[in-house]
Amino acid sequence: MTPQDEQQPFLYLVVCAAGVAADVGELITAAHRRRWRVGVIATPSAANGFFDVAAVEAQTGRPIRSAWRRPGDPRPFPDPDAVVVAPATFNTVNKWAAGVADTLALGTLCEVVGLGVPVGVLPCVNETLARHPAYRDSLIRLRAMGVRFGSPHDAAGGEGFGWERALDLLDRPGAAAPDSPGAGRTGTAGGR
């Protein structure tokens, strides 16, 4: 990696367990085109067969994170300039809105909201679950925290997921500068 690459903004990509996660490489490719460096944090279920972990690690040049690091382990990622959650499942959206931090992915999401890091979310929830009152309340609560949502994708639908829409939700897609929101944050999210 060159010094110029080190100055590119860093994107955390949180991947949840939905069938479309198999194509998450499309989002990573789009992020690279927009000059983002990418680190992937997967829910434990997503990391257990929902996408090709080795291929994503090769594409990002970084290990997939799904578990807390041990005391004394080095920080695997720098602090994020932005976060994308795609695909975002019913379970993750509801737990996140409730402040549940029982996995690395959820703990990171809870922290970045507190740090004011821009967050874009592409839900992948079927129509039946999307009508559940808890889910609707969770969307309201997360939007009130500044989280931006793309139009939902029905998990049972057949059309493409539209991965690049997630990047369009961020404040300054692919163009974060040192003085932009999220740059140079001193939080613990990157150190989890």
Disulfide bonds with the S-S distance in Angstrom:
none
